[in-house]
Amino acid sequence: MYLTTEAKRDIFKEHGGSDKNTGGSESQIALFTTRINHLTGHLKVNKKDHGTEKALMTMVGKRKQLLNYLKMYDIERYRAIIGKLGLRK
């Protein structure tokens, strides 16, 4: 797979505080963003890969749900993760 265990651990450490914090909202949003960026690049090359396109739309929806949750319960953490990942909102 394109995302190794060490790469995931680095993402969780950078955005979640520690490499053990895999369930935090910021960690999950960062992981989804990394996967979305990878799949977007894949789809630019392989335009007819409809299975990947559906998976990408699913991930975008899950990331949006997590962002909405974070926005509703802690606006400061929401603004911080948006700024750190460079997402438009």
All heavy atoms as an XYZ file, in Angstrom:
715
protein
N       0.841     -1.176      0.000
C       0.000      0.000      0.000
C       0.885      1.237      0.000
O       2.010      1.222      0.474
C      -0.926     -0.024      1.207
C      -1.982      1.018      1.194
S      -3.117      0.735      2.563
C      -4.101      2.167      2.379
N       0.379      2.330     -0.511
C       1.163      3.547     -0.654
C       1.454      4.213      0.680
O       2.407      4.962      0.807
C       0.438      4.520     -1.575
C      -0.839      5.066     -1.001
C      -0.840      6.256     -0.304
C      -2.038      4.382     -1.138
C      -2.001      6.749      0.236
C      -3.194      4.882     -0.595
C      -3.169      6.058      0.080
O      -4.322      6.547      0.620
N       0.654      3.955      1.700
C       0.810      4.604      2.989
C       1.301      3.576      4.003
O       0.544      2.718      4.447
C      -0.535      5.207      3.429
C      -0.523      6.332      4.436
C       0.355      7.475      3.947
C      -1.912      6.849      4.663
N       2.569      3.659      4.363
C       3.151      2.689      5.275
C       2.755      2.983      6.716
O       2.206      4.044      7.022
C       4.688      2.711      5.165
O       5.150      4.014      5.562
C       5.146      2.424      3.746
N       3.040      2.041      7.569
C       2.734      2.197      8.989
C       3.496      3.383      9.579
O       2.956      4.136     10.389
C       3.091      0.910      9.742
O       2.414     -0.178      9.120
C       2.694      0.987     11.192
N       4.738      3.561      9.154
C       5.540      4.670      9.666
C       4.968      6.014      9.217
O       4.954      6.984      9.981
C       6.995      4.550      9.196
C       7.756      3.401      9.818
C       7.454      2.062      9.136
O       7.025      2.068      7.959
O       7.630      1.023      9.791
N       4.477      6.068      7.969
C       3.885      7.318      7.482
C       2.618      7.653      8.260
O       2.387      8.816      8.619
C       3.576      7.202      5.992
N       1.793      6.633      8.535
C       0.582      6.863      9.328
C       0.949      7.317     10.734
O       0.330      8.230     11.290
C      -0.254      5.592      9.415
C      -1.005      5.258      8.162
C      -1.847      4.028      8.404
C      -2.535      3.566      7.148
N      -3.340      2.366      7.371
N       1.969      6.696     11.309
C       2.404      7.062     12.658
C       2.851      8.523     12.688
O       2.542      9.252     13.638
C       3.528      6.129     13.088
C       3.829      6.196     14.559
C       4.813      5.128     14.995
N       4.224      3.812     14.831
C       4.873      2.745     14.337
N       6.127      2.860     13.972
N       4.277      1.591     14.227
N       3.552      8.967     11.635
C       3.994     10.363     11.569
C       2.806     11.319     11.463
O       2.795     12.383     12.089
C       4.925     10.568     10.373
C       6.260      9.853     10.555
O       6.625      9.559     11.709
O       6.931      9.613      9.535
N       1.807     10.931     10.672
C       0.599     11.764     10.543
C      -0.100     11.885     11.886
O      -0.496     12.977     12.303
C      -0.353     11.179      9.481
C       0.243     11.347      8.090
C      -1.719     11.843      9.551
C      -0.501     10.597      7.013
N      -0.250     10.757     12.589
C      -0.930     10.778     13.882
C      -0.136     11.578     14.915
O      -0.714     12.297     15.724
C      -1.172      9.362     14.391
C      -2.162      8.590     13.570
C      -1.974      7.245     13.318
C      -3.279      9.192     13.032
C      -2.881      6.527     12.562
C      -4.192      8.496     12.270
C      -3.995      7.147     12.035
N       1.197     11.478     14.876
C       2.017     12.212     15.831
C       1.940     13.714     15.559
O       1.857     14.512     16.489
C       3.469     11.751     15.739
C       4.369     12.378     16.798
C       5.774     11.849     16.699
C       5.840     10.523     17.391
N       7.217     10.008     17.507
N       1.934     14.094     14.291
C       1.912     15.511     13.941
C       0.566     16.165     14.237
O       0.506     17.274     14.763
C       2.228     15.679     12.452
C       2.264     17.111     11.998
C       2.575     17.239     10.518
O       2.978     16.244      9.896
O       2.396     18.344      9.995
N      -0.515     15.474     13.941
C      -1.832     16.096     14.061
C      -2.610     15.660     15.302
O      -3.525     16.356     15.709
C      -2.671     15.804     12.816
C      -2.080     16.385     11.576
N      -2.127     17.728     11.293
C      -1.405     15.813     10.556
C      -1.526     17.961     10.152
N      -1.073     16.809      9.680
N      -2.288     14.519     15.871
C      -3.051     14.034     17.007
C      -2.362     14.189     18.334
O      -2.942     13.927     19.376
N      -1.099     14.586     18.329
C      -0.376     14.756     19.581
C       0.563     13.608     19.878
O       1.659     13.808     20.368
N       0.140     12.373     19.598
C       1.010     11.214     19.777
C       0.672     10.184     18.715
O      -0.386     10.248     18.082
C       0.842     10.606     21.171
O      -0.376      9.904     21.253
N       1.578      9.222     18.532
C       1.333      8.207     17.506
C       0.282      7.194     17.943
O      -0.223      6.430     17.131
C       2.628      7.499     17.109
C       3.336      6.867     18.296
O       2.958      7.160     19.441
O       4.264      6.075     18.067
N      -0.091      7.207     19.207
C      -1.131      6.305     19.713
C      -2.536      6.883     19.535
O      -3.517      6.177     19.637
C      -0.913      6.006     21.195
C       0.432      5.427     21.515
C       0.531      3.999     21.072
C       1.875      3.441     21.536
N       2.213      2.237     20.844
N      -2.635      8.184     19.279
C      -3.928      8.847     19.146
C      -4.428      8.692     17.707
O      -4.359      9.613     16.904
C      -3.806     10.331     19.521
C      -5.141     11.030     19.521
O      -6.187     10.399     19.439
N      -5.103     12.342     19.609
N      -4.962      7.527     17.403
C      -5.418      7.251     16.040
C      -6.890      7.558     15.848
O      -7.357      7.597     14.722
C      -5.174      5.784     15.672
O      -5.899      4.950     16.583
C      -3.694      5.446     15.745
N      -7.616      7.795     16.911
C      -9.053      8.001     16.809
C      -9.491      9.437     16.939
O     -10.667      9.732     16.785
N      -8.555     10.337     17.200
C      -8.916     11.742     17.357
C      -9.396     12.334     16.046
O      -8.995     11.911     14.959
N     -10.237     13.322     16.146
C     -10.805     13.937     14.949
C      -9.728     14.527     14.049
O      -9.762     14.344     12.832
C     -11.793     15.036     15.338
O     -12.867     14.494     16.051
N      -8.777     15.244     14.648
C      -7.716     15.850     13.849
C      -6.882     14.787     13.136
O      -6.513     14.960     11.978
C      -6.798     16.721     14.712
C      -7.461     17.965     15.242
C      -8.027     17.765     16.633
O      -8.205     16.600     17.057
O      -8.326     18.774     17.280
N      -6.601     13.693     13.825
C      -5.824     12.610     13.224
C      -6.556     11.994     12.047
O      -5.965     11.767     10.983
C      -5.549     11.515     14.257
O      -4.860     12.024     15.360
N      -7.840     11.738     12.218
C      -8.622     11.125     11.152
C      -8.773     12.071      9.966
O      -8.680     11.640      8.809
C     -10.005     10.728     11.682
C      -9.956      9.590     12.680
C      -9.438      8.308     12.049
O      -9.865      7.923     10.982
N      -8.515      7.662     12.726
N      -8.971     13.350     10.217
C      -9.092     14.327      9.140
C      -7.789     14.406      8.357
O      -7.792     14.450      7.124
C      -9.505     15.700      9.700
C     -10.939     15.644     10.224
C      -9.362     16.796      8.653
C     -11.346     16.842     11.050
N      -6.658     14.410      9.065
C      -5.359     14.467      8.394
C      -5.120     13.212      7.547
O      -4.604     13.298      6.427
C      -4.244     14.628      9.419
N      -5.503     12.054      8.067
C      -5.333     10.813      7.319
C      -6.220     10.804      6.076
O      -5.772     10.433      4.981
C      -5.648      9.613      8.205
C      -5.389      8.239      7.600
C      -3.907      8.061      7.277
C      -5.845      7.156      8.549
N      -7.475     11.222      6.217
C      -8.366     11.300      5.061
C      -7.822     12.280      4.022
O      -7.891     12.025      2.824
C      -9.782     11.714      5.469
C     -10.625     10.583      5.980
C     -11.345     10.710      7.148
C     -10.713      9.388      5.286
C     -12.137      9.671      7.624
C     -11.494      8.343      5.753
C     -12.210      8.487      6.918
N      -7.271     13.402      4.467
C      -6.731     14.390      3.545
C      -5.556     13.824      2.767
O      -5.450     14.021      1.550
C      -6.312     15.662      4.310
O      -7.456     16.175      4.996
C      -5.776     16.722      3.372
N      -4.691     13.080      3.432
C      -3.563     12.449      2.753
C      -4.051     11.452      1.701
O      -3.563     11.444      0.566
C      -2.664     11.722      3.775
O      -2.242     12.654      4.773
C      -1.454     11.123      3.100
N      -5.026     10.634      2.063
C      -5.569      9.657      1.119
C      -6.287     10.337     -0.037
O      -6.180      9.913     -1.186
C      -6.522      8.716      1.844
C      -5.810      7.763      2.764
C      -6.797      6.855      3.456
N      -6.091      5.842      4.220
C      -6.700      4.987      5.028
N      -8.005      5.022      5.164
N      -6.004      4.091      5.693
N      -7.037     11.407      0.250
C      -7.756     12.133     -0.796
C      -6.772     12.742     -1.789
O      -6.979     12.671     -3.009
C      -8.672     13.202     -0.165
C      -9.875     12.526      0.498
C      -9.125     14.226     -1.201
C     -10.689     13.447      1.375
N      -5.693     13.323     -1.293
C      -4.687     13.903     -2.183
C      -4.053     12.837     -3.073
O      -3.806     13.066     -4.258
C      -3.617     14.633     -1.382
C      -4.164     15.877     -0.726
O      -5.171     16.423     -1.144
N      -3.506     16.324      0.324
N      -3.792     11.655     -2.503
C      -3.212     10.563     -3.282
C      -4.179     10.094     -4.373
O      -3.786      9.916     -5.535
C      -2.844      9.390     -2.370
C      -2.358      8.195     -3.110
N      -1.102      8.126     -3.650
C      -2.971      7.030     -3.419
C      -0.957      6.956     -4.273
N      -2.084      6.278     -4.130
N      -5.441      9.900     -4.018
C      -6.424      9.426     -4.989
C      -6.717     10.474     -6.066
O      -6.995     10.121     -7.220
C      -7.718      9.020     -4.292
C      -7.646      7.746     -3.457
C      -8.997      7.461     -2.824
C      -7.194      6.568     -4.282
N      -6.655     11.742     -5.716
C      -6.859     12.795     -6.700
C      -5.771     12.741     -7.771
O      -6.053     12.856     -8.970
C      -6.870     14.176     -6.023
O      -7.899     14.186     -5.034
C      -7.126     15.286     -7.017
N      -4.527     12.545     -7.341
C      -3.433     12.389     -8.300
C      -3.601     11.154     -9.169
O      -3.311     11.175    -10.368
N      -4.074     10.076     -8.575
C      -4.310      8.837     -9.327
C      -5.390      9.045    -10.388
O      -5.264      8.574    -11.517
C      -4.724      7.719     -8.366
C      -5.187      6.470     -9.041
N      -4.315      5.561     -9.572
C      -6.432      5.995     -9.285
C      -5.005      4.560    -10.119
N      -6.299      4.807     -9.950
N      -6.446      9.760    -10.023
C      -7.554      9.968    -10.961
C      -7.194     10.940    -12.088
O      -7.818     10.900    -13.150
C      -8.797     10.457    -10.226
C      -9.543      9.365     -9.468
C     -10.664      9.967     -8.647
C     -10.096      8.320    -10.422
N      -6.206     11.798    -11.890
C      -5.767     12.673    -12.971
C      -5.113     11.856    -14.081
O      -5.220     12.208    -15.256
C      -4.798     13.732    -12.439
C      -5.486     14.809    -11.653
C      -4.522     15.857    -11.165
C      -5.274     16.898    -10.351
N      -4.373     17.899     -9.783
N      -4.468     10.759    -13.702
C      -3.818      9.892    -14.682
C      -4.802      8.869    -15.238
O      -4.826      8.603    -16.444
C      -2.606      9.173    -14.042
C      -1.972      8.195    -15.014
C      -1.597     10.183    -13.549
N      -5.628      8.279    -14.387
C      -6.562      7.223    -14.758
C      -7.990      7.755    -14.685
O      -8.700      7.555    -13.708
C      -6.404      6.022    -13.820
C      -4.991      5.516    -13.799
O      -4.485      5.058    -14.801
N      -4.342      5.627    -12.654
N      -8.419      8.410    -15.733
C      -9.705      9.099    -15.734
C     -10.906      8.146    -15.687
O     -11.972      8.516    -15.233
C      -9.818      9.991    -16.952
C      -8.788     11.105    -16.956
C      -8.982     12.034    -18.116
C      -7.885     13.047    -18.252
N      -7.455     13.718    -17.089
N     -10.756      6.922    -16.149
C     -11.891      6.004    -16.233
C     -11.969      5.028    -15.067
O     -12.708      4.059    -15.125
C     -11.827      5.224    -17.547
C     -12.000      6.110    -18.756
C     -12.095      5.317    -20.022
C     -12.334      6.235    -21.201
N     -12.528      5.488    -22.435
N     -11.232      5.285    -14.006
C     -11.241      4.420    -12.831
C     -12.407      4.835    -11.924
O     -12.265      5.607    -10.987
C      -9.903      4.524    -12.091
C      -9.746      3.482    -11.019
O     -10.714      2.736    -10.773
O      -8.657      3.403    -10.431
N     -13.580      4.307    -12.227
C     -14.782      4.739    -11.524
C     -14.862      4.203    -10.096
O     -15.471      4.829     -9.231
C     -16.027      4.332    -12.306
C     -16.060      4.948    -13.678
N     -16.122      6.314    -13.875
C     -16.007      4.393    -14.911
C     -16.121      6.579    -15.168
N     -16.052      5.426    -15.829
N     -14.266      3.059     -9.826
C     -14.246      2.527     -8.459
C     -13.476      3.431     -7.523
O     -13.909      3.713     -6.394
N     -12.342      3.911     -7.998
C     -11.547      4.834     -7.201
C     -12.272      6.159     -7.029
O     -12.208      6.781     -5.971
C     -10.175      5.061     -7.860
O      -9.509      3.808     -7.953
C      -9.329      6.018     -7.068
N     -12.985      6.583     -8.057
C     -13.738      7.827     -7.967
C     -14.825      7.739     -6.896
O     -15.030      8.675     -6.114
C     -14.364      8.149     -9.324
C     -15.017      9.493     -9.393
C     -15.536      9.817    -10.782
O     -15.451      8.962    -11.683
O     -16.038     10.938    -10.950
N     -15.489      6.589     -6.823
C     -16.514      6.397     -5.800
C     -15.885      6.374     -4.406
O     -16.416      6.969     -3.457
C     -17.275      5.100     -6.043
C     -18.373      4.904     -5.036
C     -19.210      3.692     -5.312
C     -20.310      3.637     -4.278
N     -20.926      2.365     -4.143
N     -14.742      5.702     -4.266
C     -14.043      5.674     -2.976
C     -13.607      7.077     -2.560
O     -13.681      7.435     -1.378
C     -12.837      4.745     -3.061
N     -13.166      7.867     -3.528
C     -12.765      9.242     -3.240
C     -13.940     10.063     -2.727
O     -13.825     10.796     -1.742
C     -12.182      9.887     -4.500
C     -11.799     11.357     -4.397
C     -10.669     11.547     -3.401
C     -11.416     11.900     -5.751
N     -15.098      9.922     -3.367
C     -16.286     10.669     -2.924
C     -16.715     10.237     -1.515
O     -17.139     11.064     -0.709
C     -17.443     10.471     -3.897
C     -17.239     11.115     -5.243
S     -17.083     12.899     -5.087
C     -15.445     13.151     -5.710
N     -16.571      8.959     -1.215
C     -16.893      8.462      0.125
C     -15.970      9.082      1.168
O     -16.412      9.521      2.229
C     -16.789      6.929      0.163
O     -17.653      6.386     -0.828
C     -17.167      6.391      1.529
N     -14.667      9.137      0.852
C     -13.702      9.718      1.788
C     -13.947     11.206      1.991
O     -13.819     11.711      3.109
C     -12.281      9.496      1.290
C     -11.763      8.126      1.528
S     -10.049      8.042      1.060
C      -9.941      6.337      0.631
N     -14.280     11.895      0.919
C     -14.569     13.327      1.041
C     -15.773     13.538      1.949
O     -15.782     14.439      2.799
C     -14.800     13.956     -0.359
C     -15.366     15.359     -0.241
C     -13.504     13.981     -1.142
N     -16.782     12.693      1.819
C     -17.959     12.795      2.675
C     -17.654     12.520      4.134
O     -18.140     13.221      5.030
N     -16.821     11.507      4.392
C     -16.452     11.194      5.774
C     -15.636     12.316      6.387
O     -15.818     12.672      7.561
C     -15.672      9.887      5.823
C     -16.525      8.671      5.602
C     -15.700      7.414      5.749
C     -16.558      6.187      5.547
N     -15.788      4.949      5.739
N     -14.717     12.886      5.588
C     -13.917     14.000      6.104
C     -14.811     15.192      6.411
O     -14.641     15.874      7.424
C     -12.830     14.382      5.105
C     -11.943     15.509      5.615
C     -10.878     15.890      4.660
N     -11.437     16.574      3.503
C     -10.697     17.043      2.501
N      -9.393     16.882      2.492
N     -11.275     17.648      1.491
N     -15.809     15.436      5.557
C     -16.727     16.544      5.783
C     -17.533     16.341      7.062
O     -17.758     17.283      7.825
C     -17.669     16.694      4.586
C     -18.566     17.887      4.676
C     -19.409     18.055      3.433
C     -20.299     19.267      3.565
N     -21.166     19.437      2.405
N     -17.964     15.099      7.324
C     -18.692     14.809      8.560
C     -17.820     15.085      9.779
O     -18.279     15.670     10.766
C     -19.141     13.354      8.583
C     -20.295     13.044      7.676
C     -20.645     11.568      7.687
O     -19.843     10.729      8.102
N     -21.832     11.246      7.228
N     -16.557     14.658      9.722
C     -15.658     14.908     10.844
C     -15.406     16.402     11.039
O     -15.351     16.891     12.174
C     -14.330     14.174     10.629
C     -14.343     12.678     10.882
C     -13.058     12.045     10.378
C     -14.524     12.385     12.357
N     -15.259     17.127      9.932
C     -15.056     18.571     10.041
C     -16.280     19.260     10.626
O     -16.149     20.177     11.447
C     -14.715     19.162      8.672
C     -13.291     18.910      8.186
C     -13.162     19.287      6.721
C     -12.284     19.654      9.029
N     -17.463     18.826     10.226
C     -18.686     19.410     10.787
C     -18.805     19.122     12.280
O     -19.223     19.981     13.061
C     -19.920     18.891     10.048
C     -20.059     19.486      8.673
O     -19.509     20.543      8.380
N     -20.788     18.806      7.808
N     -18.438     17.909     12.678
C     -18.455     17.546     14.103
C     -17.512     18.449     14.887
O     -17.863     18.995     15.931
C     -18.056     16.079     14.262
C     -17.777     15.691     15.693
C     -18.810     15.397     16.572
C     -16.469     15.625     16.172
C     -18.559     15.053     17.885
C     -16.212     15.286     17.485
C     -17.253     15.000     18.326
O     -17.003     14.661     19.631
N     -16.301     18.593     14.371
C     -15.303     19.402     15.060
C     -15.731     20.867     15.112
O     -15.551     21.543     16.128
C     -13.960     19.264     14.342
C     -12.707     19.563     15.130
C     -12.643     18.689     16.376
C     -11.487     19.328     14.274
N     -16.343     21.350     14.046
C     -16.818     22.730     13.992
C     -17.918     22.971     15.027
O     -17.974     24.023     15.666
C     -17.336     23.038     12.590
C     -17.767     24.457     12.363
C     -18.194     24.609     10.915
C     -18.657     25.989     10.597
N     -19.094     26.109      9.192
N     -18.775     21.974     15.204
C     -19.895     22.127     16.121
C     -19.435     22.103     17.586
O     -19.962     22.852     18.409
C     -20.902     20.998     15.878
C     -22.190     21.148     16.652
S     -23.493     20.008     16.144
C     -22.691     18.435     16.172
N     -18.451     21.271     17.917
C     -18.071     21.097     19.321
C     -16.855     21.898     19.762
O     -16.729     22.209     20.944
C     -17.843     19.617     19.628
C     -19.142     18.864     19.708
C     -19.551     18.021     18.695
C     -19.992     19.032     20.792
C     -20.757     17.355     18.756
C     -21.204     18.374     20.876
C     -21.577     17.534     19.856
O     -22.777     16.884     19.911
N     -15.923     22.197     18.831
C     -14.740     22.958     19.230
C     -14.222     23.749     18.032
O     -13.431     23.253     17.233
C     -13.661     22.004     19.752
C     -12.573     22.729     20.511
O     -12.557     23.969     20.487
O     -11.744     22.045     21.133
N     -14.679     24.981     17.915
C     -14.383     25.804     16.749
C     -12.897     26.137     16.646
O     -12.358     26.268     15.542
C     -15.263     27.084     16.744
C     -15.198     27.812     15.404
C     -14.881     28.007     17.863
C     -15.945     27.132     14.312
N     -12.208     26.236     17.776
C     -10.773     26.564     17.741
C      -9.959     25.418     17.133
O      -9.056     25.654     16.333
C     -10.270     26.904     19.146
C     -10.883     28.161     19.720
C     -10.632     29.384     18.857
O      -9.516     29.533     18.326
O     -11.572     30.186     18.705
N     -10.261     24.195     17.542
C      -9.570     23.040     16.950
C      -9.898     22.911     15.473
O      -9.041     22.547     14.666
C      -9.960     21.757     17.683
C      -9.321     21.647     19.047
C      -9.830     20.497     19.880
N      -9.957     19.238     19.179
C     -10.713     18.224     19.598
N     -11.401     18.353     20.728
N     -10.785     17.107     18.933
N     -11.136     23.238     15.104
C     -11.555     23.212     13.700
C     -10.725     24.200     12.878
O     -10.180     23.854     11.831
C     -13.044     23.555     13.618
C     -13.547     23.809     12.222
C     -13.822     22.766     11.356
C     -13.751     25.112     11.768
C     -14.297     23.003     10.078
C     -14.231     25.362     10.496
C     -14.494     24.306      9.658
O     -14.956     24.536      8.390
N     -10.617     25.427     13.366
C      -9.846     26.445     12.641
C      -8.372     26.071     12.554
O      -7.710     26.327     11.547
C     -10.017     27.795     13.322
C     -11.397     28.370     13.136
C     -11.537     29.720     13.795
N     -12.900     30.230     13.623
C     -13.526     30.974     14.494
N     -12.924     31.327     15.622
N     -14.759     31.378     14.265
N      -7.853     25.466     13.610
C      -6.445     25.070     13.617
C      -6.177     23.980     12.564
O      -5.192     24.067     11.830
C      -6.055     24.574     14.999
N      -7.034     22.970     12.485
C      -6.799     21.879     11.535
C      -7.012     22.348     10.102
O      -6.298     21.926      9.186
C      -7.646     20.626     11.862
C      -7.148     19.391     11.116
C      -9.101     20.836     11.555
C      -5.874     18.844     11.618
N      -7.967     23.247      9.885
C      -8.192     23.814      8.541
C      -6.943     24.578      8.085
O      -6.491     24.441      6.957
C      -9.433     24.740      8.538
C     -10.708     23.930      8.711
C      -9.520     25.564      7.262
C     -11.048     23.049      7.556
N      -6.395     25.381      8.986
C      -5.196     26.150      8.651
C      -3.981     25.278      8.444
O      -3.181     25.512      7.526
N      -3.838     24.259      9.277
C      -2.666     23.399      9.200
C      -2.659     22.557      7.925
O      -1.612     22.348      7.311
C      -2.625     22.474     10.424
C      -1.315     21.736     10.586
C      -1.381     20.801     11.782
C      -0.894     21.488     13.035
N      -0.736     20.540     14.145
N      -3.842     22.072      7.514
C      -3.924     21.225      6.324
C      -4.154     22.028      5.043
O      -4.038     21.475      3.951
C      -5.060     20.196      6.485
C      -4.848     19.159      7.570
C      -6.095     18.288      7.702
C      -3.638     18.298      7.264
N      -4.487     23.295      5.180
C      -4.705     24.119      4.003
C      -5.990     23.801      3.263
O      -6.065     23.883      2.051
N      -7.031     23.450      4.019
C      -8.324     23.134      3.418
C      -9.122     24.412      3.237
O      -9.016     25.347      4.039
C      -9.099     22.165      4.301
C      -8.454     20.809      4.542
C      -9.290     20.006      5.529
C      -8.314     20.054      3.249
N      -9.953     24.441      2.231
C     -10.820     25.597      2.001
C     -12.116     25.386      2.757
O     -12.770     24.357      2.605
C     -11.148     25.739      0.525
C      -9.959     26.057     -0.337
C     -10.363     26.174     -1.770
N     -10.808     24.860     -2.234
C     -11.476     24.661     -3.349
N     -11.790     25.658     -4.113
N     -11.835     23.451     -3.704
N     -12.487     26.330      3.555
C     -13.778     26.308      4.253
C     -14.059     27.706      4.717
O     -13.233     28.407      5.152
C     -13.775     25.365      5.451
C     -14.088     23.958      5.073
C     -15.536     23.693      5.339
C     -15.876     22.297      4.867
N     -17.102     21.809      5.262
